[in-house]
């Protein structure tokens, strides 16, 4: 799974004492890496760079979320703009954003600056969903920790 692999890479990169997940994410998928690598990449290279499968890239294209150019031979050519869009999509999918919300958001982006207020609303709603999920996972972790303490570290019961 590309998403699980990306999460693993991000968490491994953020294991240092002063590292943050955001810093690790930016290091793995920062714009400088994209700019340096984006001399119109083919689908396999683009997929490898952003940590997705070629199937996922084709799906995002089919759904209208990214529109790479085609060369004279008909092959996809992902530009730096396309790659940044894929990084954004990956981040939002990692956070649990629905495809419906992503499609709406991308449609608004393509309509220009007059849609900034609505895009902000979508991001605020997503922030609320993420915050709620973090609280839910915190409760699940506390329950798991409690059970481990009750069992005295012995998983038989």
KAQUIDA-V492665 format. One record per residue. N is the residue number from 0. RES is the residue in three letters. SS is DSSP state (@ for helix, = for strand, . for the rest). NEAR is the number of other ideal C-beta (glycine too) atoms within 8 Angstrom. Layout:
# KAQUIDA-V492665
N_RES_SS_NEAR ; N_RES_SS_NEAR
This chain:
# KAQUIDA-V492665
0_UNK_._4 ; 1_UNK_@_9 ; 2_UNK_@_9 ; 3_UNK_@_7 ; 4_UNK_@_9 ; 5_UNK_@_12 ; 6_UNK_@_9 ; 7_UNK_@_8 ; 8_UNK_@_10 ; 9_UNK_@_12 ; 10_UNK_@_10 ; 11_UNK_@_7 ; 12_UNK_@_10 ; 13_UNK_._12 ; 14_UNK_._6 ; 15_UNK_._5 ; 16_UNK_._3 ; 17_UNK_._3 ; 18_UNK_._10 ; 19_UNK_._6 ; 20_UNK_@_9 ; 21_UNK_@_6 ; 22_UNK_@_9 ; 23_UNK_@_13 ; 24_UNK_@_11 ; 25_UNK_@_8 ; 26_UNK_@_8 ; 27_UNK_@_12 ; 28_UNK_@_12 ; 29_UNK_._8 ; 30_UNK_@_7 ; 31_UNK_@_6 ; 32_UNK_@_10 ; 33_UNK_@_14 ; 34_UNK_@_8 ; 35_UNK_@_6 ; 36_UNK_@_10 ; 37_UNK_._11 ; 38_UNK_._4 ; 39_UNK_._8 ; 40_UNK_=_12 ; 41_UNK_._9 ; 42_UNK_@_13 ; 43_UNK_@_7 ; 44_UNK_@_10 ; 45_UNK_@_16 ; 46_UNK_@_13 ; 47_UNK_@_7 ; 48_UNK_@_11 ; 49_UNK_@_11 ; 50_UNK_._12 ; 51_UNK_._10 ; 52_UNK_._7 ; 53_UNK_@_9 ; 54_UNK_@_6 ; 55_UNK_@_10 ; 56_UNK_@_16 ; 57_UNK_@_9 ; 58_UNK_@_8 ; 59_UNK_@_11 ; 60_UNK_@_12 ; 61_UNK_@_6 ; 62_UNK_._8 ; 63_UNK_._8 ; 64_UNK_._10 ; 65_UNK_._11 ; 66_UNK_._6 ; 67_UNK_._12 ; 68_UNK_=_8 ; 69_UNK_=_7 ; 70_UNK_._8 ; 71_UNK_._3 ; 72_UNK_._4 ; 73_UNK_._5 ; 74_UNK_._8 ; 75_UNK_=_11 ; 76_UNK_=_11 ; 77_UNK_=_16 ; 78_UNK_._10 ; 79_UNK_@_9 ; 80_UNK_@_6 ; 81_UNK_@_12 ; 82_UNK_@_16 ; 83_UNK_@_10 ; 84_UNK_@_11 ; 85_UNK_@_15 ; 86_UNK_@_11 ; 87_UNK_@_8 ; 88_UNK_@_12 ; 89_UNK_@_14 ; 90_UNK_@_10 ; 91_UNK_@_12 ; 92_UNK_@_10 ; 93_UNK_@_9 ; 94_UNK_._9 ; 95_UNK_._8 ; 96_UNK_._9 ; 97_UNK_._6 ; 98_UNK_@_6 ; 99_UNK_@_6 ; 100_UNK_@_12 ; 101_UNK_@_13 ; 102_UNK_@_11 ; 103_UNK_@_9 ; 104_UNK_@_11 ; 105_UNK_@_11 ; 106_UNK_@_9 ; 107_UNK_@_11 ; 108_UNK_@_8 ; 109_UNK_@_6 ; 110_UNK_@_7 ; 111_UNK_._5 ; 112_UNK_@_4 ; 113_UNK_@_5 ; 114_UNK_@_10 ; 115_UNK_@_7 ; 116_UNK_@_6 ; 117_UNK_@_8 ; 118_UNK_@_11 ; 119_UNK_@_8 ; 120_UNK_@_8 ; 121_UNK_@_12 ; 122_UNK_@_8 ; 123_UNK_@_8 ; 124_UNK_@_9 ; 125_UNK_@_12 ; 126_UNK_@_8 ; 127_UNK_@_8 ; 128_UNK_@_11 ; 129_UNK_@_10 ; 130_UNK_@_8 ; 131_UNK_@_8 ; 132_UNK_@_9 ; 133_UNK_@_8 ; 134_UNK_@_8 ; 135_UNK_@_8 ; 136_UNK_@_8 ; 137_UNK_@_8 ; 138_UNK_@_8 ; 139_UNK_@_8 ; 140_UNK_@_8 ; 141_UNK_@_8 ; 142_UNK_@_8 ; 143_UNK_@_8 ; 144_UNK_@_8 ; 145_UNK_@_8 ; 146_UNK_@_8 ; 147_UNK_@_8 ; 148_UNK_@_7 ; 149_UNK_@_6 ; 150_UNK_._10 ; 151_UNK_._5 ; 152_UNK_._5 ; 153_UNK_._6 ; 154_UNK_._5 ; 155_UNK_._4 ; 156_UNK_._4
